[in-house]
Each structure stands twice: as C-alpha cells, then as structure tokens.
Amino acid sequence: MRNSARLATRHDVHVACLQSEGPGISAFYKNGEGEIFHTYLAYARGLDILIGAYNLLDLVAKGRDEEELSYGMEWVRHHDKY
C-alpha cells in the first residue's frame, strides 16, 4: 500500500473522531515527485503549546477553569461576537 493510501485511511479516522469544528494544525510534505503527504495532525489538547494564553493560565492558582464549559476552548470568541 502506498503511503498516500495509508495516509488517507488514517486521516479519515481522525476526521471521524472530531465531534465539532474546532482548531487544528496539520503539517504536509511534498517530495520531489510532487506527491503530498499529510505528516502531522493535532487538535484539542495537542495545540496547547501554541496558545500563549494557556501557558499563562497553567501558572495561576485557578488554572484554566474549564470544568463547567462544554468543551475546552468554549471561551474563545471572534473579536466582534462577544
């Protein structure tokens, strides 16, 4: 099985696991033959290191205070939708 076929299968599983639209990050690699490979996917807690606010909140006594939220980043809003 070619890498791209295995990749498509893994990607489909990841997409099926997502419950709702949310933030995520992917990395891709294009080889000399023009084939593109999806080499990395992270979402939910996998993105914590990229969110500076979480790094600061993890230092304070009350922390992220997300227990009553329906999902971890529910507090994030567009600047014009508060």
Phi, psi and omega in degrees: 000132179291155179305320183295325178291317176297319180300314180301319179296313179298318181298317180300321179295315179298317181296320180295332181282338181289130182271330180207167178293134180202181181290151178198168177219141178229153174234141182233155177228132177247119181277178183297338180270002179089001178284140180248131181241134175274105190262343182206141177217131175218144176207173181057232184295345178291347181260357186309319184296336181272351183256102184303325180299320179295321179301321178286316180298327179294346180270343186265162187301316183277348177064217183282338177051051184254006187303322184269000179276151180287334172208161191304323184251029181299335182287344181287131179224153170295149184302338182250016182237027179282000000 
